[in-house]
Amino acid sequence: MITASKLVSVGFLSIGIVVLMQVILPVASFQVWDFGQKLNNKNLISPIRSKEQILGVSVQNKDNFPVLVSDVRRLTTPDYSEFQITIPRLKMEEATVYVDNNDLSKGLIQLPGSALPGEKGNLFISGHSAISHFLTGQRVPFVKLFDLKKGDEILVKAGGAKFLYKVVETKVVDPSDLSVIPAPDERGRYISLMTCVPPGLNFKRLVVLGKML
């Protein structure tokens, strides 16, 4: 006969297992993905490493968390303060991105001074990751960013226009690596999506590079 105390114990054990799996699975999934990337060596583009192009951008510690901060200002202010991004692979539908913003607590932000949607250069977008949005109680659109593959679509809607980018490269870099900010070349129109990896930790940064066709 199963007693009430045994039922309670089993219940707590089940809850503990569920919570533990929420923590372990995202980290394990990323480690498998990272191993596959290194094994296949699928990096396609090497970013331009020009100090002049990243002048005004620095890495600053905020609450013991290294973040990119840009002091770059535009000569002309865009007509919009936010735009929307849709990524079918991640089931992300028109998530808001704040223009020329350094405040990650707002959600997805575009690095001040990086290209605007549709412009030549690199549209650089950052967003938080987390072990699980169920545990944090927050929306973390980039938590599964490492699921993106070459050829996946990234749709951006800004100022009444739509722009389609396709993923061409993914890489993992140190938090202090500013070489991922400039566009790989001076002619193309690129987009970079960056978040922390492993999910919920800030040891490295995952950068997904897309190019407008």
C-alpha positions in Angstrom: 0.0 0.0 0.0 1.3 3.4 -1.0 1.2 5.9 1.9 0.6 9.6 1.6 4.2 10.3 2.6 5.5 8.1 -0.2 3.4 9.9 -2.7 4.7 13.3 -1.5 8.3 12.0 -1.8 7.7 10.7 -5.3 6.1 14.0 -6.2 9.1 16.0 -5.0 11.5 13.6 -6.8 9.6 14.0 -10.1 9.7 17.8 -9.8 13.4 17.7 -9.1 14.1 15.5 -12.1 12.0 17.9 -14.4 13.9 20.9 -13.1 17.3 19.2 -13.5 16.5 18.2 -17.1 15.5 21.8 -17.8 19.1 22.8 -16.8 21.0 19.9 -18.4 19.4 19.5 -21.8 20.0 23.0 -23.2 23.7 22.9 -22.2 24.2 19.3 -23.4 22.5 20.2 -26.8 24.8 23.1 -27.3 27.9 21.1 -26.5 26.9 18.5 -29.1 26.3 21.2 -31.6 29.7 22.9 -30.8 31.5 19.6 -31.2 29.9 19.0 -34.6 30.9 22.5 -35.8 34.5 22.0 -34.8 34.5 18.5 -36.4 33.0 19.7 -39.7 34.8 23.1 -39.8 31.9 24.8 -41.6 33.0 28.4 -41.1 32.6 30.1 -44.5 33.6 33.7 -43.9 36.4 35.4 -42.0 35.3 38.9 -40.7 37.4 41.9 -41.6 39.7 42.7 -38.7 39.9 46.5 -38.9 40.3 48.5 -35.7 39.0 51.6 -37.5 35.7 49.9 -38.2 35.1 49.1 -34.5 36.3 52.4 -33.0 33.9 53.4 -30.3 32.9 49.9 -29.4 34.1 48.3 -26.1 33.4 45.4 -23.8 32.2 46.6 -20.4 31.3 44.6 -17.2 27.7 45.2 -16.0 26.9 43.2 -12.9 29.9 40.9 -13.6 28.5 40.3 -17.1 30.7 41.4 -20.1 28.6 43.2 -22.7 29.3 45.1 -25.9 28.8 48.9 -25.6 28.9 51.3 -28.5 29.3 55.0 -28.4 29.0 55.3 -32.2 26.4 57.9 -33.3 24.8 58.3 -36.7 24.9 61.4 -38.8 21.2 60.8 -39.7 18.7 59.4 -37.2 16.5 56.6 -38.7 12.8 57.2 -39.0 12.1 54.3 -36.6 13.2 53.3 -33.1 12.5 49.6 -33.4 12.0 46.9 -36.1 10.8 43.3 -36.2 12.7 40.1 -36.8 11.2 36.7 -37.8 13.1 33.5 -37.8 11.0 30.5 -38.9 13.5 27.8 -37.7 13.2 29.2 -34.1 9.4 29.8 -34.4 10.2 33.5 -33.7 7.5 35.7 -35.1 8.1 39.5 -35.4 10.2 39.9 -32.2 11.0 43.5 -31.5 14.6 44.8 -31.9 15.4 48.2 -30.4 17.5 50.5 -32.7 20.9 51.9 -31.5 20.5 50.5 -28.0 23.0 49.2 -25.4 20.4 48.0 -22.9 20.0 44.2 -23.1 17.4 44.2 -20.4 15.0 45.5 -22.9 15.2 42.4 -25.1 16.8 42.2 -28.5 19.0 45.3 -29.3 20.8 46.5 -32.4 24.4 47.7 -31.7 24.6 51.5 -32.1 26.3 52.4 -35.3 26.0 49.0 -36.9 24.1 48.8 -40.2 20.4 49.4 -40.3 18.1 46.8 -42.0 18.9 46.6 -45.7 22.0 48.8 -45.5 25.4 47.7 -46.6 27.5 46.6 -43.7 26.6 44.4 -40.7 23.3 44.7 -38.8 24.5 43.5 -35.4 21.8 42.2 -33.0 22.3 40.9 -29.4 20.0 39.1 -27.1 20.1 37.2 -23.8 20.2 33.5 -23.5 19.1 31.4 -20.6 19.2 27.8 -19.4 15.4 27.8 -19.6 12.8 30.5 -20.0 10.6 28.4 -17.7 13.1 28.8 -14.9 13.8 32.5 -15.5 10.2 33.5 -16.2 11.5 35.7 -19.1 11.3 35.5 -22.8 14.7 34.6 -24.2 14.3 34.6 -28.0 17.9 33.6 -28.7 18.0 30.6 -26.3 18.0 28.2 -29.3 20.1 30.3 -31.6 22.5 27.4 -32.2 19.7 25.5 -33.9 20.1 27.8 -37.0 21.7 26.2 -40.0 23.2 27.4 -43.2 20.5 28.5 -45.5 17.9 29.3 -42.8 15.9 32.5 -43.4 16.0 35.6 -41.2 13.3 38.1 -42.2 13.5 41.7 -41.0 10.7 44.2 -41.3 11.7 47.9 -40.8 10.2 51.2 -41.9 7.5 49.5 -44.0 10.1 47.4 -46.0 11.1 43.8 -45.7 14.5 42.3 -46.0 15.5 38.6 -46.3 18.8 37.3 -45.1 20.0 33.7 -45.2 22.4 32.1 -42.7 25.9 31.6 -44.1 28.1 31.0 -41.0 28.0 30.3 -37.3 30.9 30.6 -34.9 31.8 30.8 -31.2 34.0 33.6 -30.0 35.3 35.1 -26.7 33.2 37.9 -25.2 36.0 40.3 -25.9 36.2 39.5 -29.6 35.2 42.6 -31.5 36.2 41.2 -34.9 32.7 39.9 -35.4 31.2 43.4 -35.5 32.4 44.7 -39.0 30.9 43.2 -42.1 33.0 40.5 -43.8 33.3 42.7 -46.9 32.5 46.3 -47.9 29.9 45.4 -50.6 27.5 43.0 -48.9 24.6 43.4 -46.6 24.9 41.2 -43.6 23.1 40.5 -40.3 24.8 39.0 -37.1 22.8 37.5 -34.2 24.8 37.1 -31.0 24.0 35.5 -27.6 25.8 33.8 -24.7 26.7 30.2 -24.8 26.4 27.6 -23.2 22.8 28.7 -22.6 22.4 30.7 -19.4 26.2 31.1 -19.0 28.5 33.8 -20.3 31.7 32.0 -21.1 31.5 32.4 -24.8 29.4 34.2 -27.5 27.7 32.5 -30.4 27.4 34.6 -33.5 25.2 33.6 -36.4 26.0 35.5 -39.7 23.5 36.0 -42.4 23.7 37.7 -45.8 21.0 39.4 -47.8 20.5 37.9 -51.2 
